[in-house]
Amino acid sequence: MAQHRFAQLTPGDMTREQRRVFDDITAGPRGNAVVGPFNAWLRSPETGDRLQRVGAHLRFNSSIPTALNEFAILITAREWSAQFEWYAHHRMAMDAGFPAAIAEDLRHGRRPAGMDDDQRAIYEFCTELHRNRFVSDATFAAVKARFGEQGVVDLIAVSGYYVTVSMTLNVAEVGLPPGVEPPLPPLAR
């Protein structure tokens, strides 16, 4: 996958610190693919290492159930029009059992139809947070009632982390695999 603004680093091109971070990423729960924001983040090894560790925690150890956590990530990808993020996490959401029709509505910038109470709580919280930079008392209470205070904090953290990922992907111009069309249509705002 091409990055138009950062040349793809290979292990032979890396400094010792970059190689340490690369090795940590490939030895972790993501497997041996250093894709998405990681190539760009290797330019700042300490920052990249800290970010990738936070990301691993938020993806694999969140108190939010996996399908709903992926929904929060897809909401962030849609809000930022982060094509690679949507491409990568749509598959993960589907693998976790997230409803394809809800993801399809979100992809087109529509409020998803047919959400259950948990999905609606996640949607309202993340959408308000991204668009208003704040959540209402009712939205906060709905997430807290369903997922507890830890769930509220984990949802804030996954949203914020994936804003950083989306910013990196968009600035680095991380491309999609050959033959893959951009999944997100432009949003009318």
Rosetta constraint file for C-alpha pairs under 8 A:
AtomPair CA 1 CA 35 HARMONIC 7.60 0.50
AtomPair CA 1 CA 174 HARMONIC 7.02 0.50
AtomPair CA 1 CA 175 HARMONIC 5.47 0.50
AtomPair CA 1 CA 176 HARMONIC 5.77 0.50
AtomPair CA 1 CA 177 HARMONIC 5.23 0.50
AtomPair CA 1 CA 178 HARMONIC 7.41 0.50
AtomPair CA 2 CA 8 HARMONIC 7.47 0.50
AtomPair CA 2 CA 174 HARMONIC 6.04 0.50
AtomPair CA 2 CA 175 HARMONIC 5.11 0.50
AtomPair CA 2 CA 176 HARMONIC 7.41 0.50
AtomPair CA 2 CA 177 HARMONIC 7.99 0.50
AtomPair CA 3 CA 7 HARMONIC 6.42 0.50
AtomPair CA 3 CA 8 HARMONIC 6.91 0.50
AtomPair CA 3 CA 172 HARMONIC 6.03 0.50
AtomPair CA 3 CA 173 HARMONIC 5.52 0.50
AtomPair CA 3 CA 174 HARMONIC 4.42 0.50
AtomPair CA 3 CA 175 HARMONIC 5.89 0.50
AtomPair CA 4 CA 172 HARMONIC 6.48 0.50
AtomPair CA 4 CA 173 HARMONIC 5.50 0.50
AtomPair CA 4 CA 174 HARMONIC 6.72 0.50
AtomPair CA 4 CA 175 HARMONIC 7.70 0.50
AtomPair CA 5 CA 171 HARMONIC 7.78 0.50
AtomPair CA 5 CA 172 HARMONIC 5.15 0.50
AtomPair CA 5 CA 173 HARMONIC 6.41 0.50
AtomPair CA 6 CA 39 HARMONIC 7.56 0.50
AtomPair CA 6 CA 40 HARMONIC 6.27 0.50
AtomPair CA 6 CA 172 HARMONIC 6.30 0.50
AtomPair CA 8 CA 39 HARMONIC 6.42 0.50
AtomPair CA 9 CA 13 HARMONIC 5.88 0.50
AtomPair CA 9 CA 14 HARMONIC 6.63 0.50
AtomPair CA 9 CA 39 HARMONIC 6.63 0.50
AtomPair CA 10 CA 14 HARMONIC 6.62 0.50
AtomPair CA 11 CA 19 HARMONIC 6.30 0.50
AtomPair CA 11 CA 22 HARMONIC 7.92 0.50
AtomPair CA 14 CA 18 HARMONIC 5.44 0.50
AtomPair CA 14 CA 19 HARMONIC 5.66 0.50
AtomPair CA 15 CA 19 HARMONIC 6.09 0.50
AtomPair CA 16 CA 20 HARMONIC 6.22 0.50
AtomPair CA 17 CA 21 HARMONIC 6.42 0.50
AtomPair CA 17 CA 45 HARMONIC 6.11 0.50
AtomPair CA 18 CA 22 HARMONIC 6.08 0.50
AtomPair CA 18 CA 42 HARMONIC 5.57 0.50
AtomPair CA 18 CA 43 HARMONIC 7.43 0.50
AtomPair CA 18 CA 44 HARMONIC 7.97 0.50
AtomPair CA 18 CA 45 HARMONIC 5.39 0.50
AtomPair CA 19 CA 23 HARMONIC 5.96 0.50
AtomPair CA 20 CA 24 HARMONIC 6.19 0.50
AtomPair CA 21 CA 25 HARMONIC 6.17 0.50
AtomPair CA 21 CA 42 HARMONIC 7.26 0.50
AtomPair CA 21 CA 45 HARMONIC 6.43 0.50
AtomPair CA 21 CA 48 HARMONIC 7.48 0.50
AtomPair CA 21 CA 49 HARMONIC 5.68 0.50
AtomPair CA 22 CA 26 HARMONIC 6.22 0.50
AtomPair CA 22 CA 34 HARMONIC 7.35 0.50
AtomPair CA 22 CA 42 HARMONIC 7.53 0.50
AtomPair CA 23 CA 27 HARMONIC 5.98 0.50
AtomPair CA 24 CA 28 HARMONIC 6.12 0.50
AtomPair CA 25 CA 29 HARMONIC 7.96 0.50
AtomPair CA 25 CA 30 HARMONIC 7.05 0.50
AtomPair CA 25 CA 31 HARMONIC 7.48 0.50
AtomPair CA 25 CA 32 HARMONIC 7.30 0.50
AtomPair CA 25 CA 34 HARMONIC 7.07 0.50
AtomPair CA 25 CA 52 HARMONIC 7.24 0.50
AtomPair CA 26 CA 30 HARMONIC 6.82 0.50
AtomPair CA 26 CA 31 HARMONIC 5.23 0.50
AtomPair CA 26 CA 32 HARMONIC 4.07 0.50
AtomPair CA 26 CA 33 HARMONIC 6.40 0.50
AtomPair CA 26 CA 34 HARMONIC 6.86 0.50
AtomPair CA 27 CA 31 HARMONIC 6.35 0.50
AtomPair CA 27 CA 32 HARMONIC 6.75 0.50
AtomPair CA 29 CA 56 HARMONIC 7.11 0.50
AtomPair CA 29 CA 60 HARMONIC 7.83 0.50
AtomPair CA 30 CA 56 HARMONIC 7.65 0.50
AtomPair CA 34 CA 38 HARMONIC 5.86 0.50
AtomPair CA 34 CA 39 HARMONIC 6.66 0.50
AtomPair CA 35 CA 39 HARMONIC 6.55 0.50
AtomPair CA 36 CA 84 HARMONIC 6.96 0.50
AtomPair CA 36 CA 85 HARMONIC 7.52 0.50
AtomPair CA 36 CA 169 HARMONIC 6.52 0.50
AtomPair CA 36 CA 174 HARMONIC 6.62 0.50
AtomPair CA 37 CA 41 HARMONIC 6.15 0.50
AtomPair CA 37 CA 165 HARMONIC 6.07 0.50
AtomPair CA 37 CA 168 HARMONIC 5.81 0.50
AtomPair CA 37 CA 169 HARMONIC 5.65 0.50
AtomPair CA 37 CA 172 HARMONIC 7.93 0.50
AtomPair CA 37 CA 174 HARMONIC 7.72 0.50
AtomPair CA 38 CA 42 HARMONIC 6.12 0.50
AtomPair CA 38 CA 48 HARMONIC 7.06 0.50
AtomPair CA 38 CA 52 HARMONIC 7.69 0.50
AtomPair CA 39 CA 43 HARMONIC 7.49 0.50
AtomPair CA 40 CA 168 HARMONIC 7.33 0.50
AtomPair CA 40 CA 172 HARMONIC 6.81 0.50
AtomPair CA 41 CA 45 HARMONIC 6.61 0.50
AtomPair CA 41 CA 47 HARMONIC 7.10 0.50
AtomPair CA 41 CA 48 HARMONIC 4.52 0.50
AtomPair CA 41 CA 49 HARMONIC 7.98 0.50
AtomPair CA 42 CA 48 HARMONIC 5.77 0.50
AtomPair CA 43 CA 48 HARMONIC 7.75 0.50
AtomPair CA 44 CA 48 HARMONIC 5.80 0.50
AtomPair CA 45 CA 49 HARMONIC 5.85 0.50
AtomPair CA 46 CA 50 HARMONIC 6.27 0.50
AtomPair CA 47 CA 51 HARMONIC 6.08 0.50
AtomPair CA 48 CA 52 HARMONIC 6.01 0.50
AtomPair CA 49 CA 53 HARMONIC 6.21 0.50
AtomPair CA 50 CA 54 HARMONIC 6.32 0.50
AtomPair CA 51 CA 55 HARMONIC 6.11 0.50
AtomPair CA 51 CA 161 HARMONIC 7.97 0.50
AtomPair CA 52 CA 56 HARMONIC 6.08 0.50
AtomPair CA 53 CA 57 HARMONIC 6.27 0.50
AtomPair CA 54 CA 58 HARMONIC 6.16 0.50
AtomPair CA 54 CA 161 HARMONIC 7.83 0.50
AtomPair CA 55 CA 59 HARMONIC 6.03 0.50
AtomPair CA 55 CA 158 HARMONIC 7.86 0.50
AtomPair CA 55 CA 161 HARMONIC 6.86 0.50
AtomPair CA 56 CA 60 HARMONIC 5.87 0.50
AtomPair CA 56 CA 61 HARMONIC 7.71 0.50
AtomPair CA 57 CA 61 HARMONIC 5.10 0.50
AtomPair CA 57 CA 62 HARMONIC 6.76 0.50
AtomPair CA 58 CA 62 HARMONIC 5.06 0.50
AtomPair CA 58 CA 154 HARMONIC 7.25 0.50
AtomPair CA 58 CA 157 HARMONIC 7.48 0.50
AtomPair CA 58 CA 158 HARMONIC 5.97 0.50
AtomPair CA 59 CA 66 HARMONIC 7.83 0.50
AtomPair CA 59 CA 69 HARMONIC 7.52 0.50
AtomPair CA 59 CA 158 HARMONIC 7.91 0.50
AtomPair CA 62 CA 66 HARMONIC 7.80 0.50
AtomPair CA 62 CA 69 HARMONIC 7.63 0.50
AtomPair CA 62 CA 151 HARMONIC 7.94 0.50
AtomPair CA 62 CA 154 HARMONIC 6.27 0.50
AtomPair CA 63 CA 147 HARMONIC 7.62 0.50
AtomPair CA 63 CA 150 HARMONIC 6.93 0.50
AtomPair CA 63 CA 151 HARMONIC 5.71 0.50
AtomPair CA 63 CA 154 HARMONIC 6.72 0.50
AtomPair CA 64 CA 68 HARMONIC 6.46 0.50
AtomPair CA 64 CA 69 HARMONIC 5.65 0.50
AtomPair CA 64 CA 147 HARMONIC 6.93 0.50
AtomPair CA 64 CA 151 HARMONIC 5.87 0.50
AtomPair CA 64 CA 154 HARMONIC 7.02 0.50
AtomPair CA 64 CA 155 HARMONIC 7.24 0.50
AtomPair CA 65 CA 69 HARMONIC 5.99 0.50
AtomPair CA 66 CA 70 HARMONIC 6.10 0.50
AtomPair CA 66 CA 93 HARMONIC 7.81 0.50
AtomPair CA 66 CA 96 HARMONIC 6.38 0.50
AtomPair CA 67 CA 71 HARMONIC 6.23 0.50
AtomPair CA 67 CA 93 HARMONIC 5.52 0.50
AtomPair CA 67 CA 94 HARMONIC 7.88 0.50
AtomPair CA 67 CA 96 HARMONIC 5.03 0.50
AtomPair CA 67 CA 97 HARMONIC 6.25 0.50
AtomPair CA 67 CA 98 HARMONIC 5.29 0.50
AtomPair CA 68 CA 72 HARMONIC 6.32 0.50
AtomPair CA 68 CA 98 HARMONIC 7.48 0.50
AtomPair CA 68 CA 118 HARMONIC 7.88 0.50
AtomPair CA 68 CA 119 HARMONIC 6.68 0.50
AtomPair CA 68 CA 122 HARMONIC 7.10 0.50
AtomPair CA 69 CA 73 HARMONIC 6.43 0.50
AtomPair CA 69 CA 155 HARMONIC 7.57 0.50
AtomPair CA 69 CA 158 HARMONIC 7.63 0.50
AtomPair CA 70 CA 74 HARMONIC 6.14 0.50
AtomPair CA 70 CA 89 HARMONIC 6.56 0.50
AtomPair CA 70 CA 90 HARMONIC 7.74 0.50
AtomPair CA 70 CA 92 HARMONIC 7.00 0.50
AtomPair CA 70 CA 93 HARMONIC 5.20 0.50
AtomPair CA 71 CA 75 HARMONIC 6.16 0.50
AtomPair CA 71 CA 93 HARMONIC 6.74 0.50
AtomPair CA 71 CA 98 HARMONIC 7.61 0.50
AtomPair CA 71 CA 103 HARMONIC 7.81 0.50
AtomPair CA 71 CA 119 HARMONIC 7.97 0.50
AtomPair CA 71 CA 122 HARMONIC 7.69 0.50
AtomPair CA 71 CA 123 HARMONIC 7.87 0.50
AtomPair CA 72 CA 76 HARMONIC 6.38 0.50
AtomPair CA 72 CA 122 HARMONIC 6.67 0.50
AtomPair CA 72 CA 123 HARMONIC 7.23 0.50
AtomPair CA 72 CA 126 HARMONIC 6.48 0.50
AtomPair CA 72 CA 155 HARMONIC 7.43 0.50
AtomPair CA 72 CA 158 HARMONIC 7.30 0.50
AtomPair CA 72 CA 159 HARMONIC 6.54 0.50
AtomPair CA 73 CA 77 HARMONIC 6.19 0.50
AtomPair CA 73 CA 89 HARMONIC 7.12 0.50
AtomPair CA 73 CA 158 HARMONIC 7.06 0.50
AtomPair CA 73 CA 159 HARMONIC 6.60 0.50
AtomPair CA 73 CA 162 HARMONIC 6.41 0.50
AtomPair CA 74 CA 78 HARMONIC 6.04 0.50
AtomPair CA 74 CA 85 HARMONIC 7.59 0.50
AtomPair CA 74 CA 86 HARMONIC 5.94 0.50
AtomPair CA 74 CA 89 HARMONIC 6.62 0.50
AtomPair CA 74 CA 90 HARMONIC 6.87 0.50
AtomPair CA 74 CA 103 HARMONIC 7.82 0.50
AtomPair CA 75 CA 79 HARMONIC 6.11 0.50
AtomPair CA 75 CA 106 HARMONIC 7.23 0.50
AtomPair CA 75 CA 123 HARMONIC 7.47 0.50
AtomPair CA 75 CA 126 HARMONIC 6.95 0.50
AtomPair CA 75 CA 127 HARMONIC 7.12 0.50
AtomPair CA 76 CA 80 HARMONIC 6.19 0.50
AtomPair CA 76 CA 126 HARMONIC 7.71 0.50
AtomPair CA 76 CA 130 HARMONIC 7.59 0.50
AtomPair CA 76 CA 159 HARMONIC 6.33 0.50
AtomPair CA 76 CA 162 HARMONIC 6.40 0.50
AtomPair CA 76 CA 163 HARMONIC 6.38 0.50
AtomPair CA 76 CA 166 HARMONIC 7.73 0.50
AtomPair CA 77 CA 81 HARMONIC 5.63 0.50
AtomPair CA 77 CA 82 HARMONIC 4.87 0.50
AtomPair CA 77 CA 83 HARMONIC 7.18 0.50
AtomPair CA 77 CA 85 HARMONIC 5.68 0.50
AtomPair CA 77 CA 86 HARMONIC 5.50 0.50
AtomPair CA 77 CA 162 HARMONIC 7.54 0.50
AtomPair CA 77 CA 163 HARMONIC 7.81 0.50
AtomPair CA 77 CA 166 HARMONIC 6.49 0.50
AtomPair CA 78 CA 82 HARMONIC 6.57 0.50
AtomPair CA 78 CA 86 HARMONIC 7.16 0.50
AtomPair CA 78 CA 106 HARMONIC 7.21 0.50
AtomPair CA 78 CA 107 HARMONIC 6.42 0.50
AtomPair CA 78 CA 109 HARMONIC 7.33 0.50
AtomPair CA 78 CA 184 HARMONIC 7.28 0.50
AtomPair CA 79 CA 130 HARMONIC 7.25 0.50
AtomPair CA 80 CA 163 HARMONIC 7.45 0.50
AtomPair CA 80 CA 166 HARMONIC 6.38 0.50
AtomPair CA 80 CA 167 HARMONIC 7.63 0.50
AtomPair CA 81 CA 166 HARMONIC 8.00 0.50
AtomPair CA 81 CA 184 HARMONIC 6.59 0.50
AtomPair CA 81 CA 186 HARMONIC 7.51 0.50
AtomPair CA 82 CA 86 HARMONIC 6.31 0.50
AtomPair CA 82 CA 166 HARMONIC 5.40 0.50
AtomPair CA 82 CA 167 HARMONIC 7.90 0.50
AtomPair CA 82 CA 169 HARMONIC 6.75 0.50
AtomPair CA 82 CA 170 HARMONIC 6.26 0.50
AtomPair CA 82 CA 184 HARMONIC 7.95 0.50
AtomPair CA 83 CA 87 HARMONIC 6.10 0.50
AtomPair CA 83 CA 176 HARMONIC 7.68 0.50
AtomPair CA 83 CA 182 HARMONIC 5.95 0.50
AtomPair CA 83 CA 183 HARMONIC 6.32 0.50
AtomPair CA 83 CA 184 HARMONIC 6.13 0.50
AtomPair CA 84 CA 88 HARMONIC 6.08 0.50
AtomPair CA 84 CA 169 HARMONIC 7.11 0.50
AtomPair CA 84 CA 174 HARMONIC 6.81 0.50
AtomPair CA 84 CA 175 HARMONIC 6.72 0.50
AtomPair CA 84 CA 176 HARMONIC 6.01 0.50
AtomPair CA 85 CA 89 HARMONIC 5.99 0.50
AtomPair CA 85 CA 165 HARMONIC 7.89 0.50
AtomPair CA 85 CA 166 HARMONIC 6.70 0.50
AtomPair CA 85 CA 169 HARMONIC 7.69 0.50
AtomPair CA 86 CA 90 HARMONIC 5.52 0.50
AtomPair CA 86 CA 183 HARMONIC 7.19 0.50
AtomPair CA 86 CA 184 HARMONIC 7.55 0.50
AtomPair CA 87 CA 91 HARMONIC 7.01 0.50
AtomPair CA 87 CA 176 HARMONIC 7.77 0.50
AtomPair CA 87 CA 182 HARMONIC 8.00 0.50
AtomPair CA 87 CA 183 HARMONIC 6.65 0.50
AtomPair CA 88 CA 92 HARMONIC 6.90 0.50
AtomPair CA 89 CA 93 HARMONIC 5.98 0.50
AtomPair CA 90 CA 94 HARMONIC 6.20 0.50
AtomPair CA 90 CA 103 HARMONIC 7.70 0.50
AtomPair CA 91 CA 95 HARMONIC 6.10 0.50
AtomPair CA 92 CA 96 HARMONIC 6.17 0.50
AtomPair CA 93 CA 97 HARMONIC 6.47 0.50
AtomPair CA 93 CA 98 HARMONIC 5.31 0.50
AtomPair CA 94 CA 98 HARMONIC 5.11 0.50
AtomPair CA 94 CA 99 HARMONIC 6.97 0.50
AtomPair CA 94 CA 100 HARMONIC 6.74 0.50
AtomPair CA 98 CA 102 HARMONIC 7.99 0.50
AtomPair CA 98 CA 103 HARMONIC 7.81 0.50
AtomPair CA 99 CA 103 HARMONIC 6.61 0.50
AtomPair CA 100 CA 104 HARMONIC 6.05 0.50
AtomPair CA 101 CA 105 HARMONIC 6.30 0.50
AtomPair CA 101 CA 112 HARMONIC 7.83 0.50
AtomPair CA 102 CA 106 HARMONIC 6.30 0.50
AtomPair CA 102 CA 112 HARMONIC 5.08 0.50
AtomPair CA 102 CA 113 HARMONIC 6.50 0.50
AtomPair CA 102 CA 114 HARMONIC 7.17 0.50
AtomPair CA 102 CA 115 HARMONIC 7.07 0.50
AtomPair CA 103 CA 107 HARMONIC 6.01 0.50
AtomPair CA 103 CA 112 HARMONIC 7.47 0.50
AtomPair CA 104 CA 108 HARMONIC 6.49 0.50
AtomPair CA 104 CA 112 HARMONIC 7.97 0.50
AtomPair CA 105 CA 109 HARMONIC 6.47 0.50
AtomPair CA 105 CA 110 HARMONIC 5.10 0.50
AtomPair CA 105 CA 111 HARMONIC 6.49 0.50
AtomPair CA 105 CA 112 HARMONIC 4.97 0.50
AtomPair CA 105 CA 113 HARMONIC 7.36 0.50
AtomPair CA 106 CA 110 HARMONIC 5.33 0.50
AtomPair CA 106 CA 111 HARMONIC 6.32 0.50
AtomPair CA 106 CA 112 HARMONIC 5.87 0.50
AtomPair CA 107 CA 183 HARMONIC 7.78 0.50
AtomPair CA 107 CA 184 HARMONIC 5.94 0.50
AtomPair CA 107 CA 185 HARMONIC 7.42 0.50
AtomPair CA 108 CA 184 HARMONIC 7.13 0.50
AtomPair CA 108 CA 185 HARMONIC 6.49 0.50
AtomPair CA 108 CA 187 HARMONIC 7.44 0.50
AtomPair CA 109 CA 187 HARMONIC 6.30 0.50
AtomPair CA 115 CA 119 HARMONIC 5.47 0.50
AtomPair CA 115 CA 120 HARMONIC 5.59 0.50
AtomPair CA 116 CA 120 HARMONIC 6.03 0.50
AtomPair CA 117 CA 121 HARMONIC 6.13 0.50
AtomPair CA 118 CA 122 HARMONIC 6.33 0.50
AtomPair CA 118 CA 146 HARMONIC 7.13 0.50
AtomPair CA 119 CA 123 HARMONIC 6.03 0.50
AtomPair CA 120 CA 124 HARMONIC 5.97 0.50
AtomPair CA 121 CA 125 HARMONIC 6.05 0.50
AtomPair CA 121 CA 139 HARMONIC 6.84 0.50
AtomPair CA 121 CA 142 HARMONIC 5.99 0.50
AtomPair CA 121 CA 143 HARMONIC 5.71 0.50
AtomPair CA 122 CA 126 HARMONIC 6.00 0.50
AtomPair CA 122 CA 143 HARMONIC 6.99 0.50
AtomPair CA 123 CA 127 HARMONIC 5.81 0.50
AtomPair CA 124 CA 128 HARMONIC 5.90 0.50
AtomPair CA 124 CA 139 HARMONIC 6.46 0.50
AtomPair CA 125 CA 129 HARMONIC 6.02 0.50
AtomPair CA 125 CA 135 HARMONIC 6.28 0.50
AtomPair CA 125 CA 139 HARMONIC 5.75 0.50
AtomPair CA 125 CA 140 HARMONIC 6.93 0.50
AtomPair CA 125 CA 143 HARMONIC 7.32 0.50
AtomPair CA 126 CA 130 HARMONIC 6.08 0.50
AtomPair CA 126 CA 155 HARMONIC 7.76 0.50
AtomPair CA 126 CA 156 HARMONIC 7.93 0.50
AtomPair CA 126 CA 159 HARMONIC 7.01 0.50
AtomPair CA 127 CA 131 HARMONIC 5.97 0.50
AtomPair CA 127 CA 132 HARMONIC 7.98 0.50
AtomPair CA 128 CA 132 HARMONIC 5.24 0.50
AtomPair CA 128 CA 133 HARMONIC 6.81 0.50
AtomPair CA 128 CA 134 HARMONIC 6.27 0.50
AtomPair CA 128 CA 135 HARMONIC 5.41 0.50
AtomPair CA 128 CA 136 HARMONIC 7.80 0.50
AtomPair CA 129 CA 133 HARMONIC 4.67 0.50
AtomPair CA 129 CA 134 HARMONIC 4.91 0.50
AtomPair CA 129 CA 135 HARMONIC 5.55 0.50
AtomPair CA 130 CA 134 HARMONIC 7.80 0.50
AtomPair CA 135 CA 139 HARMONIC 6.15 0.50
AtomPair CA 135 CA 140 HARMONIC 6.28 0.50
AtomPair CA 136 CA 140 HARMONIC 6.15 0.50
AtomPair CA 137 CA 141 HARMONIC 6.01 0.50
AtomPair CA 138 CA 142 HARMONIC 6.19 0.50
AtomPair CA 139 CA 143 HARMONIC 6.50 0.50
AtomPair CA 140 CA 144 HARMONIC 6.10 0.50
AtomPair CA 140 CA 152 HARMONIC 7.61 0.50
AtomPair CA 141 CA 145 HARMONIC 5.89 0.50
AtomPair CA 142 CA 146 HARMONIC 6.34 0.50
AtomPair CA 143 CA 147 HARMONIC 5.74 0.50
AtomPair CA 143 CA 148 HARMONIC 7.06 0.50
AtomPair CA 143 CA 151 HARMONIC 7.28 0.50
AtomPair CA 143 CA 152 HARMONIC 6.26 0.50
AtomPair CA 144 CA 148 HARMONIC 4.36 0.50
AtomPair CA 144 CA 149 HARMONIC 5.51 0.50
AtomPair CA 144 CA 151 HARMONIC 6.85 0.50
AtomPair CA 144 CA 152 HARMONIC 5.98 0.50
AtomPair CA 147 CA 151 HARMONIC 4.67 0.50
AtomPair CA 147 CA 152 HARMONIC 6.89 0.50
AtomPair CA 148 CA 152 HARMONIC 6.51 0.50
AtomPair CA 149 CA 153 HARMONIC 6.41 0.50
AtomPair CA 150 CA 154 HARMONIC 6.01 0.50
AtomPair CA 151 CA 155 HARMONIC 5.95 0.50
AtomPair CA 152 CA 156 HARMONIC 6.28 0.50
AtomPair CA 153 CA 157 HARMONIC 6.09 0.50
AtomPair CA 154 CA 158 HARMONIC 6.06 0.50
AtomPair CA 155 CA 159 HARMONIC 6.11 0.50
AtomPair CA 156 CA 160 HARMONIC 6.13 0.50
AtomPair CA 157 CA 161 HARMONIC 5.92 0.50
AtomPair CA 158 CA 162 HARMONIC 6.06 0.50
AtomPair CA 159 CA 163 HARMONIC 6.26 0.50
AtomPair CA 160 CA 164 HARMONIC 6.54 0.50
AtomPair CA 161 CA 165 HARMONIC 6.35 0.50
AtomPair CA 162 CA 166 HARMONIC 5.84 0.50
AtomPair CA 163 CA 167 HARMONIC 6.01 0.50
AtomPair CA 164 CA 168 HARMONIC 6.16 0.50
AtomPair CA 165 CA 169 HARMONIC 6.13 0.50
AtomPair CA 166 CA 170 HARMONIC 6.03 0.50
AtomPair CA 167 CA 171 HARMONIC 5.99 0.50
AtomPair CA 168 CA 172 HARMONIC 5.80 0.50
AtomPair CA 169 CA 173 HARMONIC 5.72 0.50
AtomPair CA 169 CA 174 HARMONIC 5.24 0.50
AtomPair CA 170 CA 174 HARMONIC 6.70 0.50
AtomPair CA 176 CA 180 HARMONIC 6.04 0.50
AtomPair CA 176 CA 181 HARMONIC 7.54 0.50
AtomPair CA 176 CA 182 HARMONIC 7.33 0.50
